[in-house]
Amino acid sequence: MIHSRVHVSELREHVGRTVTICGWVNTLRLQRKMQFVIVRDHTGMVQVTHTRDGGSLEAQLEALTPESAVRITGRVVDAAQVKLGGLEIVPEAVEVLTLAATPLPIDEHTGLEQRMDWRFLDVRRRPAARLMFAVQTTLEQGMREYAYARGATEMHTPKLMGTASESGAEVFELGYFGRSAYLAQSPQFFKQMAIAAGIDKVFEIGPVFRAEPSFTSRHATEFTGVDAELAWIDGVEDVMAFEEQMLAHAIAKVAGAHGEAIAEHFGVEVTVPTTPFPRVTMAEAHEILRKGGWDPAGIKEDLDPEGERSISAHIKETTGHEFVFITHYPVGIRPFYHMRPADDPSVTLSFDLLWKGLEVTTGAQREHRYDVLLKQAAEKGMSPEPMQDYLNAFRHGCPPHGGLGMGLGRVLMVMLGLDSIREATFLFRGPNRLTP
């Protein structure tokens, strides 16, 4: 008789009954008189206990290997001495769905790179890795909820482009029916076109490609971007307010659903940030950092990773806040489409959001006036021809707008205290990794 599957986490409700569990063999202890098999599914682990009797069950259990996929039917029995939940299963039928090859290619001591080679096993064997994806799901759900509640429309923009999307940034080129196409480094131009199309607020979670030969713990060549663009804004402040409230909502959702599990598996506490987040202009940031001996030569326009960490530490010390918006970046280090304030054309109405010293977002008010865009592109030595489709979006009435692009992996990295973005991705892509 086939019993419907019961998850390990629900076994307590079935004591005294016969159930079927499905899962992987976690460990085997095959003793002289007893056979113990720990079976794991995505909800937990349970001990299967069999007294040797020379029968077919004994032979089946004896032939098992670690990580084999099994379906076991048996009686759930109270067993106070068993550490796993104080119960065990006495088997009545064992079905081996696939026998795992031995030995396994990774164990608990295997380094990160080799674990990445066997990522399916790595995730399957580590509850913390599986928790990461549950957290990612809840985080995205929280962001979408907030965006939907504000009337945002979710868009899916093309990842193939006829011209490189942003000046100077590295793009992947690929053959396209005898000509070149490029992988989109950002949905930027397309979400601005959606604003010009009369869609009031635009939201997208999708892949982003960057051909940067960066080997840091925070760079990937393909990652998931969270993008938003808002029309009819009064200024860049509207964009920052949208982001901080969206993050506060999503982080609260994660804390509620997974706070205890995150503390157990990652040893970090998820704290829900208060809004508004602190805001510091780039000029103020430079002043604060230089007092502390950063960039003694006084030549850096941008913040390097050390600068980002130092300014975040300073803000945490003075305000208690883990987040900080750095605003008013100089024109030289921002794209041509960032708007410049009338009273100081040397800076842009843009921001980066740092969380515990890591940049997780770049955002800005965009320049929506066609003639100004042309002028700013020319200043950066860009020719208007390849961008004509983009520029056309501003020729027939485009509202003031602004938006942001956030790296999902970086947010997860900071939230869970991970050492590398490789751990915050299912199958990482970097300059040296295109597999599995």
N, C-alpha and C positions, 0 to 999 in steps of 0.2 A: 504494500500500500504506500503510495507517494504522499508524503506530508508536505504542506506548503512551507516554503523556506522561512525560518525565523532568524532574525539578526542576533548576533551574540549579545548585544546590549539589552535585548528584550528577554533573555533566557530566564531571568528571575521570576517573570510572570508565568513561566511554564513548568515550574518544579512539579515532578511526579508525572509529567506527560511525555509522550514520545514526539520528538520534533526532528526536522531536517535542518542542518546548517550547511552553508557553502562557504568555502574559504581556502586559505593557503596553509600548508604545514609550516608553522613557525619553528618549532623544535621537536625533536624526537628523543625520548628517554626509553630505551628498550632494555629493560632489566630481565633478570632470570625468571621472575615469576609474573611480572607485570609489564604492560606496555603503556607508556604515557605519550600522548601526542597533543601538543598545543596547536590549536587551529585558530587562525586569525582571519577575520573579515574586516571590512572598513569601519566597523563600529567597536571592535575590541577583540579580546582573546579568551578562549575557553580551553579547559583541559578535557581531553577524551581519555578515559581510563578503561583498560581492558585487562582482565586476568587471563593469562595464557592457558589455553585448553587444547592446543594442538589442532584447532579447527581452521576453517577457511579465513575467518576474520583475523586470526593471529598472523597467518601468512600474508594477508593483504597489508596489514599494518607494518609488518616486518619489512616489506618491500618499498615502503614510502621513502621519499627523499625530501629534504627541506625545500620549501617553496612549491611543492607539487599542489595542483589545484584539486580539491576533493569535495565530495558531497557525502556527508555522514548523517545517518539517521540513528537516533538513539534516545534513551530516556534521560531526562534532566533530573539530577539527584542532588539534594542538599549535602554538602561536604565541607563542614566548617574548617577542616585542616587545609583546604586548597586555597592558596593565596589569591587566585584569580576569581574574585566575586563569591567565594565560599560555595561554589557548586561545580559539578562536573557532569560529563555526558558519558553514559555507559552505552557503547555502540551496539547497534543491531544490524546495520548494513553500512558498508564502506564502498564508495564508488570513486575510483581514481579517474578524474576527468582529463588531466594531463600530468604525466610524471615529469618532474623537473630534472634536467641534466645536472650531474655533479662533476666537480665542485662548483659552487657559485662563484661568479667573477668578482664579486665585491663582498666585503663584510663591514662590521662597524668601524674598522680602523682605516678603511680605504680613503685616499685623498679625494679632493673635490673633482679634479679633472677626470679621474677614472670613474668616479660616480656618475659624472656627466655622460660618459660613454655608455653606461648601463642605467640611464635615468629612470626607465620604467621600474626596474628592480629597486633603485634607490628610493623612489617615491613610495612604492608599495611597502617597503620594509620599515619606513620611518613615519610614525604618526605625525611628527612635526611637519614633515614635507606635505603630507596630505592636508593637514590643518591649514598650511599656507594657502592652498587653493580654495579651501572653504572660506577663508578670510578674504581672499581676492574676490570671490563671488559676492559676498556680503558687502564689501567695500564698493564694488561696481553698482550693486543694487541700490545702495544708499545714495550714490552720486546721481544715478538715473532718476531715482525718486525725487530728489531735490530739483533736478533740472526739469522733470515733467511738471512738478508742482508750480514751477515758474513759467510754464507755458512753452518750454523748449521743444523743438521738433528734432527727432533723431534722424541724422542724415548718413548716407553711405557714399563717400566721395571716391573718385577713381584713384587707384594706386599707380596707374600707368600715366605718364605725362609726356607730351611732345617736346617740352623744354624743361630745363632744370628749374625747380621751383624757387630756390632762394639763392641770392648772389653769393658766390664764394664757397658755400657749403658743399661738402663732397656728396656727389650723387652716384648711384649705380646706373650704368648705361647697359642697355640690352638691345639685341637685334629685334627689329619690328618690321617684318615684311620688306626687307631691303633698306630700311632706314633705322635711325636710332630712336629708342624711347628711353625714358628714365623712370626709376622707381621714386614715388613721391616721398620727400623728406618731411612732409607736413601737409595736412589738408588745408593749410592756410588760405591759398588762393581760392580754393573751391568753396570753403565756408563763407568767404567774403562774397563770392558770387551768389551764394544762397541768401545772404543778407540783401544783396541787390535784387534778388528775385522776390523780395517781399516776405521772406520767412523771418519772423520777428526775432526768434532766438534759435540758435543752431547748436546741436550737441552731437558729438561722435566719439565712440571708443573704437579704435581700429589700429592696424599696423602702420608703423612709420619706419622708413629705411634711411640709414645714415652710413655713407661709405667712409667713415672716419677710421683710420688705423689706430684706434685707441685701445690700449690694453689695461685700462684701469678697472677697478671693481665696480664702477658705476656706468660704464659704457657698453652698449650692445649695437650691433649693426642692424638688427631688426627688433623693434620693441613696440609695446602697446601704448598708444597716445590717447589721452583723454582731452578732447578739444571742445571748446565752447566759443561761440561768437554771439554778441548781443547787439541789437540795433537800437537806434534812437536813444543812445546813452547821453548823459549830461557831461561825462568825463570818465577818465580811466578809473576813478574812485568806484564807479558803479561795477566795474569788472572785478576789482579787488573784493568788494563787498559780496558779490555773487560767489567768488571762489571760497572766501573764508567761511561763509555760511554753508556752502555745499560740503566742504571738508568737515566742518563741525558736525553736520548732520550724518555724514557717512561714517565718521569715526565713532560717533555715539552708537550707531547701529552695530558696528563691529564690536565695540566694548560690551554691548548688551548681549550679543549672540555668542561671542567667543572670548570675552575677557578672561574668564577663569582658565580656559584651555590654553590661551596664549601665555598666561603667567606660568602655568605648569610646564609647557613644552619649550618656551623661549625665554622664560625668566624675565619678561618685561611687563610692565603695567601699561595698559592702553589708557591714557588720560585724554578726556574730551576737552579740546581747547575752548577757551572763552573767546568771544568776538567782541570788538574788532581785534585783529592781530596788530602788533606794533608796525609802524611804517618808518623807515629811515631813508633819507635821500642818499644817493651814491656819494655826493659831496660830504655829507655828514659821516657816512661810513668810512670814507677815506680819512677824515679828520680823526675819528675815534681810533682807527687802526694804526695810523702813523704815530699817534701818541704812544702806542704800545710797541713801536719799533718795527711795524710791518712796512715793507717796501721802502727801505731807507733811501734808495736812489730817487724816489718820488717819480717813477716813470710809468707805473701801472695805471691804465685807465679802468680796466676791469678788475673784478675780484678773482684771485686765484683760489684753489680749494682751501689753502691755509687761511686766506682772508675770509672766506665764507664761514669756516669753522670759528675763527676768532670773533667775528661780528655776532654770530649766533650765541657764542658763549657770553659775550658782553650783554646782549639783550636779555638772555636768561638770568644773568646776575642782577641786572637793573630792573627788570619787569617781571621775572618769573615765567616768561613766555617761551615756548619751544619754537614758535613760528615767527618769522619776520619778513616783511615785504621790503626789499631794497628797490627804491624808485628813482626816476629821473636819470636813466643811464645816458652817458654821452652819445652823441650822434654817431661818432666814429665806430662804435662797437654794436650798433643796432641796425636792422635792415632799413632799406629806403622807405618802406611803407609805414613805419612808425611815425605817428604825429609828433610835431614839435610845438611847444607852447609859444604863443606869440611874443611873450615877454622875455624868453630866453631860448633862441633857436639853436643853442649849442647842446641842448639836452633833448631827450625824447620823453613822451608821456607813457613810459613803459615801466615794467617791474619784473623782478624775479622773486619767487617765493622760496625762502630757505626754511627747511625743517631740520632742526638739530644739526645745522651746519652743512646740509646737503641741498643743492639747488633741485627743487622738484617741479618748478613751473616757470615759464616765461610768458608774459602777457603784455598787452599794450592797447592804447587807443590807436586805431588805424587812421591813416590819412585818407579821407573820402573825397577830396576835391581833385578832380582830374588834372588840372594845370599844376597844382602843387606836387602831385605824385610824379608827373613828368620831370619837373624841376629837380626833385630829390633823387630820382633815378639817375638823371644826367650827372648830378654832383658825385654820385658813386661810380661814374663811368659806365653805366649800364645803357645798352641800346634798347629803345622801346619796341623794335620790331618783334623779337621773340616773345615779348610779353603782351602783344597787342590784345589777345583774347582777354587777358586779365584786366588790362587797362580799360578795355571797352565797357567793363562792368561799372565804371565810374562816370561814363559819358552821358548817361541818360537818367540821372537822379538817383543818388545813393545816400542813404541816411548816415549820420554819424554812428560809428560802431566801434566795438573793441572786443577783445577776447583773449583766450589763454590756451596754452598747450601744456599739459601735465604728463609726466612719465609715470605710468601706473607701477612699474617695477620699482622705481625709486621710492615711491610712497610706501609700498609694502616693505621694502628694505629697511627704511627708517622705523616704520611702525613695529616691525618684529625684531629689530636689532640684528638683521642679517649682515654678514661680512661682505657679501658680494651680490650683485644683481643676478648672477648665475643661479643663485638659490631662489630668486623671486620670479623665475621664469620656468615654464615647463621644459622646453627644449631651447637652450640658449643658442644665440647666433652671434659670433664675434669674428674678428679678422682670421682667427685660426680654427674656427669651428663652424662647419656646415652639416655636421652629422651629430647624433642620429637624426 
